[in-house]
Amino acid sequence: MLVSFTLIGQEGFELPLRVKNSKINFQLANNLIIIPVELNGVSLSFIMDTGVGSTILFSIDNRKSLELNNASKIYLRGLGNDESVEAVKSFGNTLKIGDAISADHTVFMIFDKSINFSPQMGFPIHGIIGYDFFRKFILDINYTRETIKIFDPRFYSYKNCKKCYRTDLDLENGRKRPIVKAKYHTENDVLDINLLLDSGSSSALWLFESDSMNIRVPKDSFEAFLGKGFNGEIFGKKTKIKGLQIGDFKLKEVTAAFPDSMYIQGIPIKKRQGSIGGGILRRFNLIIDYPNSRISFKKNLFFSKPFFYNMSGLTIQHSGIRILKDYDIRKGTNRPSLDFVSEHDGKISNSVYSANASGFIYTVQPRFEITDVRPDSPAAMAGLKRGDEVLEINGRKAQKYKLSELNDLFYSDEGKKIKMKIMRLGIEIKYIFYLKKVI
């Protein structure tokens, strides 16, 4: 059976009787909202993504206890190209988010191992949820406190808020994707544009080049890896635009990406000209109201922070684990030595310690690998290459960093000195380079 990837299930979430609202905490990582969910009694972590319709499941290698009900093989299309992807459609599942429960939930499980967001995030991500969750509730999303309040719309009253911008949320017919209106400030003009509200994108802004709508890539731009989607790696140009305006809120010198035309084929550019991602959304506290087709923006503490690019040219991801062998300090010494490194198996491990009768302690640590090097970037000019394993940065062992901390080193302080020790073909090599602005 071949079905469209934008299929919307008929199941729905409900709050228990007499429960008017529920509150959950989330983790903000790489500008994405990661929420705890419970699927058929198994605890998982999902990205909350306004850009998708159905609930998608993947990367559950270490969740063998998870059982899916009424499963059948299907092929999904609509992933950005003409190819279909093998998947399993399962209905009659129980999905719980906070106190909200969907007792007959449909999920699509994808087996393609390349569709795995855990290495990019630095911790396990098991799936994505979007419209299935949003459509029944009013959600109050506080990015600074990392909390979400889930309201039954029958019991919700909007408060007067002079510092808020409240506007209509246009849900694209058939695809159930939220569209907001904005103003794109170019060097010479102000353009009215429609943008997809895409909380599942870590970028700030994507724009689609269109001569007919006068949307063009600014002269100061560079070729870059933009990210990874369901259809593989995405490339295009990165730049900064003069400004983006949402209501009365004006954001200046906004980082923007223009994906190559091959990645946006089939998108109705006359209806929407790009998307707003987490890099912008995190600067607001939001009230997203699908039942009444509304959205409210209120700027928060992140609003005035400048927009930065990665000035190193490096993309670093988790790539399996490394095992470090140490002598038990109770035996008198603790000088570490490398025992072996496992290949990437799709799992992310935190540090685990164990000791045996020989007096050794084995430490399981994350392994970091360079997965992309931008041509002509400081890192490329220094000699770093894709596939290099990162051992140290600025004298600190890589496993002492969280992945987000590693990447944050490259986003500010132009001229900052970066010292890296890497492993290539079993040989340790040291490199030095300096962060440099491209635009």
C-alpha positions as CSV (number, residue, x, y, z in Angstrom):
1,M,0.0,0.0,0.0
2,L,1.3,3.5,-0.9
3,V,0.1,6.4,1.1
4,S,0.9,10.1,1.3
5,F,3.3,11.1,4.1
6,T,0.9,14.0,5.0
7,L,-1.9,11.6,6.0
8,I,-3.7,12.8,9.0
9,G,-5.1,10.3,11.5
10,Q,-8.6,10.4,12.9
11,E,-7.6,9.8,16.5
12,G,-7.4,12.6,19.0
13,F,-5.9,13.6,22.3
14,E,-8.1,14.4,25.3
15,L,-7.5,15.7,28.8
16,P,-9.2,13.6,31.6
17,L,-12.6,14.6,32.8
18,R,-12.6,17.8,34.9
19,V,-8.9,18.4,34.1
20,K,-8.7,21.9,32.5
21,N,-5.0,22.0,31.8
22,S,-1.8,20.1,32.2
23,K,1.9,21.2,32.4
24,I,5.0,19.5,31.0
25,N,8.7,20.4,31.0
26,F,10.7,20.2,27.8
27,Q,14.3,20.3,26.9
28,L,15.5,23.0,24.5
29,A,18.3,21.7,22.4
30,N,19.6,23.1,19.1
31,N,16.6,25.4,19.2
32,L,14.2,22.4,19.2
33,I,11.6,21.4,21.7
34,I,12.1,17.9,23.1
35,I,9.2,16.6,25.0
36,P,8.7,13.4,27.1
37,V,6.0,11.1,25.8
38,E,4.7,7.6,26.7
39,L,3.8,5.2,23.9
40,N,2.1,2.0,25.0
41,G,3.7,2.4,28.4
42,V,7.3,3.0,27.2
43,S,8.9,6.4,27.9
44,L,10.3,8.1,24.8
45,S,11.6,11.6,23.7
46,F,9.9,13.3,20.7
47,I,10.6,16.5,18.8
48,M,7.5,18.7,18.9
49,D,7.2,19.8,15.2
50,T,4.5,22.1,13.9
51,G,5.7,21.3,10.4
52,V,4.5,17.7,10.3
53,G,1.1,16.1,10.3
54,S,1.3,12.5,11.5
55,T,3.2,11.0,14.4
56,I,6.5,9.5,13.2
57,L,8.6,6.9,15.1
58,F,12.2,6.0,14.5
59,S,15.5,5.3,16.4
60,I,14.1,2.8,19.0
61,D,17.0,0.3,18.9
62,N,17.2,0.1,22.6
63,R,13.5,0.1,23.3
64,K,12.8,-3.6,22.6
65,S,9.9,-3.6,25.0
66,L,7.9,-1.3,22.8
67,E,5.0,-3.0,21.1
68,L,3.0,-1.5,18.3
69,N,-0.6,-2.5,17.7
70,N,-2.3,-3.4,14.4
71,A,0.8,-2.9,12.4
72,S,1.0,-3.3,8.6
73,K,3.7,-2.5,6.0
74,I,3.2,0.6,3.8
75,Y,5.3,2.9,1.7
76,L,5.4,6.6,2.4
77,R,6.0,9.3,-0.2
78,G,6.0,13.0,-0.1
79,L,9.4,13.2,1.7
80,G,10.8,15.8,-0.8
81,N,11.5,13.5,-3.7
82,D,9.8,10.8,-5.8
83,E,11.1,7.9,-3.9
84,S,9.0,5.9,-1.5
85,V,10.2,4.8,2.0
86,E,9.3,1.5,3.6
87,A,7.4,2.0,6.9
88,V,4.9,0.4,9.3
89,K,1.5,2.0,10.0
90,S,0.2,1.1,13.4
91,F,-3.1,2.2,14.9
92,G,-4.9,1.6,18.2
93,N,-1.9,2.7,20.3
94,T,-2.0,4.7,23.5
95,L,0.1,7.9,23.5
96,K,0.4,10.1,26.6
97,I,1.8,13.6,26.8
98,G,1.5,15.1,30.3
99,D,-2.1,14.3,31.3
100,A,-3.3,14.4,27.7
101,I,-4.0,10.9,26.3
102,S,-4.7,9.6,22.8
103,A,-6.2,6.2,23.2
104,D,-6.4,5.2,19.6
105,H,-3.3,6.8,18.1
106,T,-1.8,6.1,14.7
107,V,2.0,6.1,14.3
108,F,4.2,5.6,11.3
109,M,7.4,3.8,12.1
110,I,10.3,4.4,9.6
111,F,13.1,1.8,9.4
112,D,15.6,3.9,7.3
113,K,18.6,4.1,9.6
114,S,19.8,7.3,8.0
115,I,16.7,9.0,9.4
116,N,18.1,9.4,12.9
117,F,18.3,12.7,14.7
118,S,20.0,11.4,17.8
119,P,23.6,12.0,16.5
120,Q,22.8,15.6,15.7
121,M,21.2,16.2,19.2
122,G,23.6,14.3,21.4
123,F,20.9,12.3,23.1
124,P,18.2,9.8,22.0
125,I,15.4,11.2,19.9
126,H,12.7,8.5,19.2
127,G,10.2,10.4,17.0
128,I,8.3,13.5,16.0
129,I,4.8,14.7,16.8
130,G,3.0,17.6,15.3
131,Y,-0.6,18.3,14.2
132,D,-1.9,15.1,15.9
133,F,-1.1,16.8,19.2
134,F,-1.7,20.5,18.4
135,R,-5.2,20.2,16.9
136,K,-7.1,19.6,20.1
137,F,-5.5,22.1,22.5
138,I,-4.3,25.6,23.1
139,L,-0.6,25.4,24.0
140,D,1.2,28.0,26.0
141,I,4.9,27.6,25.2
142,N,7.5,29.3,27.4
143,Y,10.9,29.0,25.9
144,T,12.7,30.7,28.8
145,R,11.3,28.4,31.5
146,E,11.2,25.4,29.1
147,T,7.6,24.6,30.0
148,I,4.4,23.9,28.0
149,K,0.9,24.3,29.4
150,I,-1.8,22.3,27.7
151,F,-5.3,23.8,27.8
152,D,-8.7,22.5,26.9
153,P,-10.0,25.3,24.7
154,R,-13.4,25.2,26.3
155,F,-11.9,26.5,29.6
156,Y,-9.3,28.9,28.2
157,S,-9.7,32.7,28.3
158,Y,-7.2,35.0,26.6
159,K,-5.7,37.6,28.9
160,N,-5.2,41.2,27.9
161,C,-1.6,41.6,26.8
162,K,-0.4,44.9,25.5
163,K,3.0,43.5,24.7
164,C,1.7,40.6,22.7
165,Y,1.1,40.3,19.0
166,R,-1.9,38.1,18.2
167,T,-2.8,37.1,14.7
168,D,-4.5,34.5,12.6
169,L,-2.9,31.1,12.1
170,D,-3.7,29.9,8.6
171,L,-3.7,26.1,8.5
172,E,-2.9,25.0,4.9
173,N,-5.8,23.2,3.5
174,G,-5.2,19.4,3.4
175,R,-1.7,19.5,4.9
176,K,-2.6,21.1,8.3
177,R,0.5,23.2,8.4
178,P,0.4,26.6,10.2
179,I,1.2,29.7,8.1
180,V,2.0,33.1,9.6
181,K,2.4,36.4,7.8
182,A,5.6,38.4,8.1
183,K,7.5,41.2,6.5
184,Y,10.9,40.6,4.8
185,H,13.1,43.7,4.9
186,T,15.6,43.7,2.0
187,E,18.1,46.4,1.4
188,N,15.7,48.3,-0.8
189,D,12.2,47.0,-0.1
190,V,9.8,45.5,2.4
191,L,8.0,42.3,1.1
192,D,4.9,40.7,2.6
193,I,5.5,37.0,2.8
194,N,3.9,33.9,4.2
195,L,6.0,31.6,6.3
196,L,5.5,28.1,7.6
197,L,5.7,27.9,11.4
198,D,8.2,25.1,11.7
199,S,9.2,24.4,15.3
200,G,11.0,21.2,14.1
201,S,13.7,23.3,12.3
202,S,16.7,24.5,14.3
203,S,17.4,27.2,11.8
204,A,16.1,30.8,12.2
205,L,14.7,31.4,8.7
206,W,14.5,29.6,5.4
207,L,13.5,31.6,2.3
208,F,12.7,30.3,-1.2
209,E,14.3,32.2,-4.0
210,S,11.7,33.5,-6.5
211,D,12.2,36.1,-9.2
212,S,8.5,36.6,-9.6
213,M,8.2,37.6,-5.9
214,N,11.4,39.5,-5.8
215,I,13.0,37.1,-3.3
216,R,16.6,36.8,-4.2
217,V,19.8,35.6,-2.4
218,P,21.7,38.6,-1.0
219,K,25.2,39.2,-2.6
220,D,26.9,38.4,0.7
221,S,26.3,34.7,1.0
222,F,28.1,31.4,1.0
223,E,27.5,27.8,0.0
224,A,26.7,25.6,3.0
225,F,25.3,22.4,4.4
226,L,21.9,23.4,5.7
227,G,20.8,20.3,7.5
228,K,19.4,16.8,7.2
229,G,15.8,16.0,6.4
230,F,13.9,12.9,5.5
231,N,15.2,13.1,2.0
232,G,18.9,13.3,3.0
233,E,21.3,16.1,3.3
234,I,20.2,19.6,2.2
235,F,22.5,22.2,0.7
236,G,22.1,25.8,-0.3
237,K,23.3,29.3,0.6
238,K,23.5,31.0,4.0
239,T,23.4,34.7,4.5
240,K,22.0,37.5,6.7
241,I,19.0,39.6,5.8
242,K,18.4,43.1,6.9
243,G,15.4,42.2,9.0
244,L,12.2,40.2,9.6
245,Q,9.1,41.7,11.1
246,I,6.3,39.8,12.9
247,G,3.6,42.2,13.8
248,D,5.4,45.1,15.6
249,F,8.4,42.9,16.5
250,K,11.4,43.7,14.3
251,L,14.4,41.3,14.2
252,K,17.6,42.7,12.7
253,E,20.5,41.0,10.9
254,V,18.7,37.7,10.8
255,T,20.5,34.6,9.7
256,A,18.7,33.0,6.7
257,A,19.1,30.0,4.5
258,F,18.2,29.7,0.8
259,P,17.9,26.0,0.0
260,D,18.9,25.0,-3.6
261,S,15.9,24.8,-5.9
262,M,16.1,21.0,-6.2
263,Y,15.0,20.7,-2.5
264,I,11.9,22.8,-2.8
265,Q,10.4,21.3,-5.9
266,G,6.6,20.8,-5.4
267,I,6.3,23.5,-2.7
268,P,3.7,26.1,-3.8
269,I,6.0,29.2,-3.5
270,K,3.1,31.5,-4.3
271,K,1.4,30.3,-1.1
272,R,4.4,30.3,1.2
273,Q,7.8,31.7,0.7
274,G,9.8,30.0,3.4
275,S,9.6,28.9,7.1
276,I,10.3,30.3,10.6
277,G,12.4,27.8,12.7
278,G,13.4,27.5,16.3
279,G,16.2,30.1,15.9
280,I,13.5,32.8,15.8
281,L,10.6,31.1,17.6
282,R,12.8,30.6,20.8
283,R,12.9,34.4,21.0
284,F,9.2,34.5,21.9
285,N,6.9,32.9,24.3
286,L,4.0,31.6,22.2
287,I,0.4,30.7,22.5
288,I,-0.5,28.3,19.7
289,D,-4.2,27.9,19.2
290,Y,-5.1,25.4,16.4
291,P,-8.8,25.1,17.4
292,N,-9.4,28.8,16.9
293,S,-6.6,29.3,14.3
294,R,-4.7,31.9,16.3
295,I,-1.2,32.5,17.5
296,S,0.2,34.9,20.0
297,F,3.8,36.2,20.2
298,K,5.4,37.8,23.2
299,K,9.2,38.5,23.1
300,N,11.3,37.0,25.9
301,L,14.8,37.2,27.2
302,F,16.3,35.7,24.0
303,F,14.7,38.3,21.7
304,S,17.6,40.7,21.6
305,K,20.4,38.2,21.3
306,P,22.3,38.6,18.0
307,F,22.1,36.0,15.3
308,F,25.4,34.1,14.7
309,Y,26.7,31.6,12.2
310,N,29.1,28.8,12.8
311,M,32.4,30.6,12.1
312,S,34.5,27.4,12.1
313,G,33.0,25.6,9.1
314,L,32.6,22.4,11.2
315,T,29.6,20.2,11.8
316,I,30.2,17.8,14.7
317,Q,27.9,14.9,15.6
318,H,27.8,12.0,18.0
319,S,29.1,8.8,16.4
320,G,28.7,5.9,18.7
321,I,30.8,5.4,21.9
322,R,34.4,5.0,23.0
323,I,35.5,2.8,25.9
324,L,38.3,4.2,28.1
325,K,40.2,1.9,30.4
326,D,41.5,3.3,33.7
327,Y,43.1,1.8,36.8
328,D,40.9,1.8,39.9
329,I,42.2,4.8,41.9
330,R,41.9,2.5,45.0
331,K,44.7,0.4,43.4
332,G,47.0,3.4,43.5
333,T,46.9,4.9,40.0
334,N,44.4,6.3,37.5
335,R,46.3,7.0,34.3
336,P,43.8,6.5,31.4
337,S,44.5,4.8,28.2
338,L,42.3,4.1,25.1
339,D,41.0,0.5,25.0
340,F,38.8,0.5,21.9
341,V,36.2,2.6,20.0
342,S,32.9,1.1,18.9
343,E,31.3,2.0,15.5
344,H,28.3,4.1,15.4
345,D,25.2,2.0,16.0
346,G,22.5,4.6,16.2
347,K,22.6,4.7,20.0
348,I,23.8,7.5,22.3
349,S,25.4,6.6,25.6
350,N,26.1,8.6,28.7
351,S,29.1,7.9,30.9
352,V,28.8,4.5,32.6
353,Y,31.3,3.1,35.0
354,S,32.1,-0.5,36.0
355,A,34.9,-2.3,37.7
356,N,36.2,-5.9,37.6
357,A,38.4,-8.1,39.6
358,S,41.5,-6.9,37.8
359,G,41.2,-3.5,39.2
360,F,40.3,-1.7,36.0
361,I,37.5,0.7,35.5
362,Y,35.9,1.0,32.1
363,T,34.3,4.3,31.2
364,V,31.8,4.5,28.4
365,Q,32.0,7.9,26.7
366,P,30.4,9.6,23.7
367,R,32.4,9.7,20.5
368,F,32.4,12.9,18.4
369,E,33.0,13.0,14.7
370,I,33.3,15.8,12.1
371,T,30.5,15.1,9.6
372,D,31.0,18.2,7.4
373,V,33.6,20.8,6.7
374,R,32.6,23.9,4.8
375,P,35.0,24.5,1.8
376,D,37.4,27.5,2.4
377,S,36.4,27.8,6.0
378,P,39.0,28.2,8.8
379,A,38.7,24.5,9.7
380,A,39.1,23.4,6.1
381,M,42.1,25.7,5.6
382,A,43.7,24.3,8.7
383,G,43.4,20.8,7.3
384,L,40.5,19.2,9.2
385,K,38.5,16.6,7.3
386,R,35.1,14.9,7.3
387,G,35.4,11.7,9.3
388,D,38.0,13.0,11.8
389,E,37.3,11.9,15.4
390,V,37.4,14.8,17.9
391,L,39.6,14.1,20.9
392,E,40.2,17.5,22.5
393,I,39.1,21.1,22.0
394,N,41.1,23.9,23.7
395,G,42.8,21.5,26.0
396,R,39.6,19.9,27.2
397,K,38.7,16.3,26.3
398,A,35.8,16.1,23.9
399,Q,33.8,13.7,26.1
400,K,33.7,16.4,28.8
401,Y,31.5,18.5,26.6
402,K,27.8,18.1,25.7
403,L,27.3,18.2,22.0
404,S,25.5,21.5,22.2
405,E,28.5,23.0,24.2
406,L,30.9,21.8,21.5
407,N,29.0,23.5,18.7
408,D,28.4,26.7,20.8
409,L,32.2,27.2,20.7
410,F,32.0,28.1,17.0
411,Y,29.2,30.6,17.0
412,S,30.6,33.8,18.6
413,D,33.8,35.7,19.3
414,E,35.4,36.3,15.9
415,G,39.1,35.8,16.1
416,K,38.8,33.2,18.9
417,K,41.6,30.6,18.8
418,I,40.5,27.0,18.5
419,K,42.9,24.2,19.3
420,M,41.8,20.7,18.3
421,K,43.3,17.3,18.7
422,I,41.7,14.7,16.3
423,M,42.2,11.0,15.4
424,R,42.6,10.1,11.7
425,L,43.4,6.6,10.6
426,G,44.7,5.8,14.1
427,I,47.0,8.8,14.3
428,E,46.5,11.7,16.7
429,I,46.9,15.1,14.9
430,K,46.7,18.6,16.4
431,Y,45.3,21.6,14.5
432,I,44.9,25.4,15.3
433,F,42.6,27.8,13.5
434,Y,40.8,31.1,14.3
435,L,37.1,31.8,14.0
436,K,36.3,34.1,11.1
437,K,33.1,35.8,10.0
438,V,32.0,35.0,6.5
439,I,29.4,37.8,6.2
